[in-house]
Amino acid sequence: PLLADYCVKCHGPAKQKGGLRLDSRASAFQGGDEGKAIVAGRSAESRLIHLAGGLEADKVMPPKGERLTPAQLGLLRAWIDQGADWPDDGSGSRRFNALRDAPG
């Protein structure tokens, strides 16, 4: 849901800025013009986290509009650290959905 809400507008079927598409598992794990965006099991090495977390001052994602909250960024990091489980059918990650929907 976070990728759909914050990323797919610029990195989806209609537009792939930087050659990156985040609406399907295969495309997301392939990466874009600047390499892999998601390194399963290693959020600290995942460019997606660097950009969404504002670790690169000249490239913060999304560039316009609302950015991920610290809690949302934490969910994204946890999802990646736990292997970035994402079914091939494009329905989203069961593990990420479970993290998002967990109480507290």
Backbone hydrogen bonds in HBPLUS format (Angstrom, degrees):
<---DONOR---> <-ACCEPTOR-->    atom                        ^
c    i                          cat <-CA-CA->   ^        H-A-AA   ^      H-
h    n   atom  resd res      DA  || num        DHA   H-A  angle D-A-AA Bond
n    s   type  num  typ     dist DA aas  dist angle  dist       angle   num
A0005-ASP N   A0001-PRO O   2.82 MM   4  5.94 157.9  1.86 148.0 154.4     1
A0006-TYR N   A0002-LEU O   2.85 MM   4  5.81 158.0  1.90 151.1 156.1     2
A0007-CYS N   A0003-LEU O   2.80 MM   4  4.92 149.6  1.89 133.0 140.7     3
A0008-VAL N   A0003-LEU O   3.02 MM   5  6.20 145.5  2.15 157.4 160.5     4
A0010-CYS N   A0007-CYS O   3.14 MM   3  6.00 139.5  2.32 123.1 129.9     5
A0011-HIS N   A0007-CYS O   2.90 MM   4  5.78 136.3  2.09 141.6 152.4     6
A0017-LYS N   A0010-CYS O   2.93 MM   7  5.84 168.3  1.95 174.0 171.3     7
A0022-LEU N   A0011-HIS O   2.62 MM  11  5.51 173.5  1.62 150.5 149.1     8
A0012-GLY N   A0015-LYS O   2.76 MM   3  5.52 133.2  1.98 163.6 172.3     9
A0019-GLY N   A0016-GLN O   2.90 MM   3  5.08 140.4  2.06 138.7 132.9    10
A0020-LEU N   A0017-LYS O   3.20 MM   3  5.97 172.6  2.20 121.3 123.6    11
A0033-ASP N   A0018-GLY O   2.66 MM  15  5.38 173.0  1.66 154.9 156.8    12
A0028-ALA N   A0024-SER O   2.91 MM   4  6.01 164.8  1.93 157.1 162.1    13
A0029-PHE N   A0025-ARG O   2.96 MM   4  6.10 164.8  1.98 160.8 163.6    14
A0030-GLN N   A0026-ALA O   3.05 MM   4  6.11 129.8  2.31 136.6 149.7    15
A0030-GLN N   A0027-SER O   3.21 MM   3  5.04 132.1  2.45  91.9 104.9    16
A0031-GLY N   A0027-SER O   3.26 MM   4  6.52 151.4  2.34 149.5 154.2    17
A0032-GLY N   A0035-GLY O   2.94 MM   3  5.32 157.4  1.99 145.9 140.4    18
A0035-GLY N   A0032-GLY O   3.11 MM   3  5.32 158.8  2.15 118.6 117.1    19
A0048-LEU N   A0037-ALA O   2.91 MM  11  4.94 169.5  1.92 137.0 135.4    20
A0042-ARG N   A0039-VAL O   2.85 MM   3  5.46 157.0  1.90 147.1 148.9    21
A0041-GLY N   A0080-ILE O   2.64 MM  39  5.44 153.9  1.70 149.7 148.2    22
A0045-GLU N   A0042-ARG O   3.09 MM   3  5.53 147.8  2.20 109.1 118.1    23
A0046-SER N   A0043-SER O   2.98 MM   3  4.87 159.2  2.03 104.1 110.7    24
A0049-ILE N   A0046-SER O   3.02 MM   3  5.55 129.0  2.28 111.8 122.9    25
A0050-HIS N   A0046-SER O   3.26 MM   4  6.69 157.4  2.31 146.7 153.3    26
A0051-LEU N   A0047-ARG O   2.91 MM   4  6.15 165.0  1.93 161.5 163.4    27
A0052-ALA N   A0048-LEU O   2.92 MM   4  5.96 166.5  1.94 148.0 152.6    28
A0053-GLY N   A0049-ILE O   2.82 MM   4  5.54 144.9  1.95 139.9 148.9    29
A0055-LEU N   A0050-HIS O   2.83 MM   5  4.94 151.4  1.91 159.1 161.0    30
A0054-GLY N   A0051-LEU O   3.26 MM   3  5.23 161.1  2.30 101.1 106.7    31
A0061-MET N   A0051-LEU O   3.02 MM  10  5.31 168.8  2.03 118.9 119.9    32
A0059-LYS N   A0056-GLU O   2.93 MM   3  5.43 158.8  1.98 119.8 126.9    33
A0073-LEU N   A0069-THR O   2.88 MM   4  6.13 163.6  1.90 160.0 164.6    34
A0074-GLY N   A0070-PRO O   2.90 MM   4  6.06 148.7  2.00 141.3 150.1    35
A0075-LEU N   A0071-ALA O   2.99 MM   4  6.33 149.5  2.08 145.6 153.3    36
A0076-LEU N   A0072-GLN O   2.99 MM   4  6.29 159.2  2.03 150.2 155.6    37
A0077-ARG N   A0073-LEU O   2.88 MM   4  6.13 158.5  1.92 149.3 155.4    38
A0078-ALA N   A0074-GLY O   2.88 MM   4  6.06 162.7  1.91 148.5 153.5    39
A0079-TRP N   A0075-LEU O   2.88 MM   4  6.07 160.3  1.92 150.3 155.7    40
A0080-ILE N   A0076-LEU O   3.03 MM   4  6.26 162.6  2.06 148.8 152.9    41
A0081-ASP N   A0077-ARG O   2.81 MM   4  6.00 168.2  1.82 156.0 160.0    42
A0082-GLN N   A0078-ALA O   2.92 MM   4  6.04 139.7  2.08 144.7 154.7    43
A0084-ALA N   A0079-TRP O   2.78 MM   5  5.14 150.2  1.86 152.3 145.5    44
A0083-GLY N   A0080-ILE O   2.93 MM   3  5.23 155.9  1.99 117.0 118.4    45
A0090-GLY N   A0087-PRO O   3.47 MM   3  6.26 167.0  2.49 121.6 121.8    46
A0097-ASN N   A0093-SER O   2.95 MM   4  6.05 162.3  1.98 144.8 150.1    47
A0098-ALA N   A0094-ARG O   2.93 MM   4  6.12 150.6  2.02 144.4 152.6    48
A0099-LEU N   A0095-ARG O   2.94 MM   4  6.24 154.9  2.01 148.9 155.5    49
A0100-ARG N   A0096-PHE O   2.88 MM   4  6.11 164.0  1.91 154.3 158.7    50
A0101-ASP N   A0097-ASN O   2.94 MM   4  6.01 153.3  2.01 145.3 152.1    51
A0102-ALA N   A0099-LEU O   3.38 MM   3  5.32 155.6  2.44  98.7 105.7    52
